[in-house]
């Protein structure tokens, strides 16, 4: 159970890829994961992130690596959140209002629904900063 001082995070696909591929922002994501292991924070991951990790890895590597990354994600101290009707409505509103990609709309909706900090390295999320808390990792050049 979360206490009033426990932080809640949503890791965007870009944050998880930074961690998996040891890109800029790796240590920030690692620190958040260590907090969750210690019970000092809670981390949510959208069902959409699992699909994105799979297809990005499949496109850049192969099916074996893609499946291995999904297995790895299941070992992280995170909570996978699947779609709900209320989250779908939030995602739809984000998609219309900000023209986000479908996946980003679902991930932003999860952050809003959980009152969590969205950890990302995706400039598309800058437009939702008035509605959700964000932690920007270094963007790719």
MOBELLIN-V880387 format. One record per backbone hydrogen bond with DSSP energy under -1.0 kcal/mol. CO is the residue of the C=O (numbers start at 1). NH is the residue of the N-H. If there is no record, write none. Layout:
# MOBELLIN-V880387
CO/NH, CO/NH
This chain:
# MOBELLIN-V880387
3/6, 7/42, 8/117, 9/44, 10/119, 12/16, 13/17, 14/18, 15/19, 16/20, 17/21, 18/23, 23/26, 25/29, 26/30, 27/31, 28/32, 29/33, 30/34, 31/35, 32/36, 33/37, 34/38, 35/40, 36/39, 40/7, 42/9, 43/79, 44/11, 45/81, 46/49, 46/50, 47/51, 48/52, 49/53, 50/54, 51/55, 52/56, 53/57, 54/58, 55/59, 56/60, 57/61, 62/66, 63/67, 64/68, 65/69, 66/70, 67/71, 68/72, 69/73, 70/74, 72/75, 76/78, 79/45, 81/47, 84/88, 85/89, 86/90, 87/91, 88/92, 89/93, 90/94, 91/95, 92/96, 93/97, 94/98, 95/99, 101/105, 102/106, 103/107, 104/108, 105/109, 106/110, 107/111, 108/112, 109/113, 110/114, 111/116, 112/115, 117/10, 118/135, 119/12, 120/137, 122/125, 123/126, 125/128, 126/129, 128/131, 128/132, 133/118, 135/120
